[in-house]
Amino acid sequence: MIWFIAEDCAYYQDLDSLQSQHNLDKIISLPSEADIATHLGGKVGFIAPFYPPKHIRSLFVIKSLPNKFGVLTTQEQHAGVPESKALETRLGLSVINSPFTLADVGGAQTLKDFTRELLIAESKGFRAKGVFLVGVPGTGKTFFPKCFAGETKRLLIQLNLTLIMEAQEPIDKLNSVFEYLTNRHEQHPDERFVLLIDEIEKMIGNAEAVEKRMLGRLLTVLNDMHTPAAEYKFDAIFFATANNLNSILDNNPELLRRGRFDELFFISLPSVEMAKGVFEIYLSKLKIKDELEQVMTLDNILTQIEQAYQKDNNDPDKFPYTSAEIETFCKKLAFYKLVYGEINIDHILNTIRLIIPIIKSAQEGINRMLAQKELFLLV
């Protein structure tokens, strides 16, 4: 007996063709338990958008039927549903068709070089497993994977472990994501994805057995990706981010073992040159760059910020603000422009006082994190 898994309405509208193709006497769509019991053992097929009951699943040959329009079903295609939203519905996870590219990243030349080299290697058959990004909060650890996804034309799937843990069977839920991507890869081998595990340290060091099994399962899948031992076969690169490196080193140092991730990056505070580039990106986006320059040059603004927080910065080669703080700074100036119709020197100086960098507000933790940066490739 055959059990067809089909989400596309086109198959249900042409059961005769499917029946003839597989030499079946009958195909029953959306079968009830009574339908299944009545026809067990016959030359009958069943079709539904779900799997047969677990206790009799082994009795069927299960065949997944591809959607007629790639990720999209016929009904989704006609309704104009975006691919990202369709995939989001199937996985129960956030999926992003990122509008960002590497042009939206200020500085971070090490990451940009890695991306360029990776694309060359992929064109010659190489497949990366994953990238680990750790560092100061607000430096773009989550933003970079979105830019990478947009640059490389991949959909980004946010593998939210906290959300998965809320499922009735978390391990089954995690497995179902990888199973779905494997099935899609068989039907559409050119599809590529980014799987983002944000703040992975939230799964580290917890006493609950299910969380330990979840982490172990994830590491097993990651370790075997793109090898002959791989349980799941799909084209994706994992990005994992972490703010709290200490909990990982204390509880699960094996997470950072070389070979599990292709590269480990530490994203530190930006250099003054990088910070200037980030400022220019946001000031241009907010359309206040030219007006601001007439009040105070950008170089002068950077100097004012450095002087204000010099005593809090233990690395004189780095700028005190993270990328997120620079964005907040620029948005505050844009707010003043909206409210008062202009930006003046008092607005700039007041913003410097208001935007207190994390190296000051969380000095002890940041200094402890910076002391471990030699373990990684610096960005």
C-alpha positions in Angstrom: 0.0 0.0 0.0 1.1 3.5 -0.8 0.6 6.6 1.4 1.1 9.8 -0.6 2.1 13.0 1.3 0.7 15.9 -0.7 0.1 19.5 0.1 -0.7 20.7 -3.4 -4.3 20.7 -4.3 -3.5 19.7 -7.9 -2.9 16.1 -6.9 -6.4 15.9 -5.3 -8.0 17.2 -8.4 -6.4 14.5 -10.6 -6.5 11.3 -8.6 -7.2 9.2 -11.7 -3.8 10.1 -13.1 -2.0 9.3 -9.9 -4.0 6.0 -9.6 -3.1 4.9 -13.1 0.6 5.9 -12.7 1.0 3.6 -9.7 -1.4 0.9 -10.9 -3.8 1.1 -8.0 -7.4 0.1 -7.8 -8.4 3.1 -5.8 -7.0 6.2 -4.1 -8.7 7.6 -1.0 -8.0 11.2 -0.1 -7.9 12.5 3.4 -8.7 9.1 4.9 -10.3 8.6 8.3 -9.3 5.9 10.6 -12.3 3.9 9.4 -11.2 4.3 5.8 -7.8 3.0 6.6 -9.1 0.0 8.6 -11.5 -0.9 5.8 -8.9 -0.9 3.0 -5.8 -2.3 4.8 -4.2 -5.0 2.7 -5.8 -4.0 -0.5 -4.3 -2.5 -3.7 -5.3 0.9 -2.5 -3.5 4.2 -2.1 -4.1 7.0 0.4 -3.3 10.7 -0.1 -3.2 13.3 2.6 -1.0 16.3 3.7 -0.1 14.3 6.8 1.6 11.0 7.7 -0.3 7.8 8.5 -0.8 6.9 12.2 2.5 5.9 13.9 1.3 2.5 15.0 0.6 1.4 11.4 3.1 3.6 9.5 5.4 0.6 8.7 2.6 -1.0 6.6 2.9 1.7 4.0 5.3 2.8 1.3 5.4 6.5 2.0 5.9 8.8 -1.0 6.2 12.6 -0.7 4.8 14.4 -3.8 6.6 17.7 -4.7 4.7 20.9 -4.9 4.0 22.1 -8.4 5.8 25.4 -7.9 8.9 24.6 -5.9 8.3 25.6 -2.3 4.8 26.8 -3.3 1.7 24.7 -3.8 -0.7 25.5 -6.7 -3.0 27.2 -4.3 -0.2 29.3 -2.8 1.1 30.2 -6.2 -2.4 31.5 -7.3 -2.7 33.4 -4.0 0.6 35.1 -4.4 2.1 33.7 -1.2 5.9 34.5 -0.9 8.2 31.5 -0.7 9.5 32.6 2.7 6.0 32.7 4.2 5.1 29.3 2.7 8.3 27.7 4.2 7.6 29.4 7.5 4.1 27.8 7.7 5.5 24.3 7.0 8.3 24.5 9.5 6.6 26.6 12.2 9.7 28.7 12.4 10.6 32.2 11.2 11.9 32.3 7.7 13.5 35.4 6.1 14.1 36.3 2.5 16.7 38.8 3.6 16.8 42.2 1.8 20.3 42.8 3.2 23.7 42.2 1.5 27.3 42.6 2.6 27.1 46.2 1.3 24.9 46.9 4.4 27.8 45.8 6.7 30.2 48.4 7.8 33.8 47.1 8.1 33.9 43.4 9.1 36.4 42.8 6.3 37.4 39.4 7.8 33.8 38.2 7.4 33.5 39.7 4.0 36.7 37.9 2.9 35.5 34.7 4.3 32.3 35.0 2.4 34.1 35.7 -0.9 36.4 32.7 -0.4 33.5 30.5 0.6 31.6 31.3 -2.6 34.7 30.5 -4.7 35.1 27.2 -2.8 31.4 26.3 -3.2 31.6 26.8 -6.9 34.2 24.1 -6.9 32.2 21.6 -4.8 33.0 22.6 -1.3 30.2 22.6 1.3 30.6 24.5 4.6 29.0 23.1 7.8 28.8 26.2 9.9 30.2 29.4 11.3 30.3 30.4 15.0 30.1 34.1 15.9 30.8 35.2 19.4 31.6 38.6 20.8 30.4 41.9 22.3 26.6 42.3 22.3 25.5 44.7 19.6 28.3 44.1 17.2 26.2 42.5 14.4 26.4 38.8 15.2 22.8 38.3 14.2 22.8 40.9 11.4 25.7 39.4 9.5 24.0 36.0 8.8 21.1 38.0 7.4 23.4 39.9 5.1 25.2 36.6 4.2 21.8 35.0 3.3 20.9 38.0 1.1 24.3 38.1 -0.5 24.2 34.4 -1.4 20.5 34.3 -2.3 19.6 31.9 0.4 16.4 31.8 2.6 17.3 32.2 6.3 15.6 29.9 8.7 15.8 31.0 12.3 16.2 27.7 14.3 14.8 29.1 17.5 15.7 26.4 20.1 13.5 28.0 22.7 10.5 27.8 20.5 11.3 24.2 19.5 11.5 23.4 23.2 7.9 24.4 23.6 6.8 21.6 21.2 5.2 18.5 22.7 8.1 16.4 21.5 11.1 18.8 21.0 13.5 16.3 19.5 10.8 15.2 17.0 10.2 18.8 16.1 13.9 19.4 15.5 14.2 16.2 13.4 11.1 17.2 11.4 12.8 20.4 10.3 15.8 18.5 9.0 13.6 15.8 7.4 11.6 18.4 5.6 14.7 20.1 4.2 16.1 16.7 3.1 12.9 15.9 1.3 13.0 19.3 -0.4 16.6 18.7 -1.4 15.7 15.5 -3.1 13.1 17.3 -5.2 15.0 20.6 -5.6 18.8 20.0 -5.2 19.7 23.6 -6.1 17.9 25.1 -3.0 20.3 26.5 -0.4 19.5 27.8 3.1 21.1 29.5 6.1 20.1 28.0 9.5 20.6 30.6 12.3 20.9 29.5 15.9 20.9 32.8 17.8 22.2 33.0 21.3 23.0 29.3 21.5 24.4 29.7 25.0 20.8 29.7 26.2 20.8 25.9 25.7 24.1 25.5 27.5 24.5 24.4 31.1 20.8 23.7 31.8 20.0 20.8 34.1 16.9 19.5 32.2 17.6 16.3 30.4 15.5 17.2 27.3 17.7 20.3 26.8 20.8 18.3 27.0 19.4 15.8 24.5 18.4 18.6 22.2 21.9 20.1 22.2 23.4 16.7 21.7 21.1 16.0 18.8 21.9 19.3 17.2 25.7 18.8 17.5 25.4 15.4 16.0 23.6 16.7 13.0 26.1 19.6 12.6 29.1 17.3 13.0 27.9 15.0 10.2 26.7 17.6 7.8 28.0 17.1 4.2 29.8 13.8 5.1 29.0 10.2 4.1 27.7 9.7 7.6 25.1 12.5 7.4 21.6 11.4 8.4 20.1 14.4 6.6 21.2 15.7 3.2 20.4 19.3 2.3 22.4 22.3 1.3 22.6 24.6 4.3 25.2 26.4 6.3 24.6 26.9 10.1 25.3 30.1 11.8 25.5 30.0 15.6 25.9 33.2 17.7 26.7 33.7 21.4 27.0 36.6 23.8 28.0 34.6 26.9 31.1 32.7 26.1 31.8 31.8 29.7 28.8 29.4 30.0 29.9 27.6 26.9 33.5 27.2 28.0 32.4 26.1 31.5 29.7 23.6 30.4 30.1 22.5 26.8 33.6 23.4 25.5 33.2 20.7 22.8 30.8 23.0 21.0 33.8 25.0 19.9 35.8 22.0 18.7 37.6 22.7 15.4 35.9 20.7 12.7 32.4 21.2 14.1 32.3 24.7 12.7 34.3 25.8 9.6 35.4 29.0 11.3 35.1 30.7 14.7 34.9 34.5 14.7 35.1 36.9 17.5 33.3 40.2 16.7 34.9 42.9 18.8 34.3 46.6 18.9 34.9 48.3 15.6 38.0 50.2 14.7 37.6 54.0 14.3 37.6 53.5 10.5 35.0 50.8 10.7 32.9 52.9 13.0 33.0 55.8 10.6 31.8 53.4 7.8 28.9 52.3 10.0 28.0 55.9 10.8 28.0 56.8 7.1 25.7 53.8 6.3 23.0 54.8 8.8 23.3 58.6 8.3 22.8 58.0 4.6 19.8 55.7 5.2 18.2 58.2 7.5 18.9 61.1 5.0 20.7 63.3 7.6 24.3 62.9 6.6 24.7 66.2 4.6 22.9 68.3 7.2 24.9 66.8 10.1 28.2 67.6 8.4 27.2 71.3 8.2 26.8 71.3 12.0 29.7 69.1 13.0 32.0 66.9 10.9 31.7 63.2 11.4 35.4 63.0 12.3 34.7 65.5 15.1 31.7 63.6 16.3 33.8 60.4 16.5 36.5 62.3 18.5 33.9 63.7 20.9 32.6 60.1 21.6 36.1 58.7 22.0 37.0 61.4 24.5 33.7 61.0 26.5 34.3 57.3 27.0 38.1 57.0 26.8 38.6 55.9 30.4 36.0 53.0 29.9 37.7 51.6 26.8 40.5 49.1 27.5 41.4 48.8 23.9 42.7 52.1 22.5 42.6 50.7 18.9 38.8 50.3 19.1 35.9 52.7 19.0 33.7 52.8 22.2 30.4 52.2 20.4 29.2 48.9 18.9 27.3 48.9 15.6 24.0 48.7 17.4 24.9 51.8 19.5 26.0 53.7 16.4 22.6 52.9 14.8 20.8 54.1 18.0 22.9 57.3 17.9 22.0 58.1 14.3 18.3 57.3 14.9 18.3 59.7 17.9 19.7 62.5 15.7 17.0 61.7 13.1 14.4 61.9 15.9 15.7 65.4 16.8 15.5 66.4 13.1 11.9 65.2 13.0 10.9 67.0 16.2 12.8 70.3 15.8 13.3 70.5 12.1 17.0 70.7 12.5 20.0 69.1 14.2 22.2 71.4 16.3 25.4 71.0 18.4 23.4 70.6 21.6 21.5 67.6 20.0 24.8 65.9 19.1 26.4 66.5 22.6 23.2 65.4 24.4 23.1 62.2 22.3 26.7 61.4 23.2 25.7 61.6 26.9 22.5 59.6 26.4 24.0 56.7 24.4 26.2 55.0 27.0 28.2 52.2 25.5 28.0 48.7 26.8 31.7 48.8 27.6 30.7 51.2 30.4 27.3 49.8 31.4 28.5 46.2 31.6 32.2 46.8 32.0 33.2 43.7 34.0 31.4 41.2 31.7 32.7 42.8 28.5 36.3 42.9 29.8 36.0 39.2 30.7 34.7 38.4 27.2 37.4 40.4 25.5 40.1 38.5 27.4 39.0 35.3 25.5 39.2 36.8 22.0 42.5 35.1 21.2 40.5 31.8 20.9 38.9 33.1 17.7 39.6 34.7 14.4 39.2 38.4 15.1 36.8 40.6 13.1 
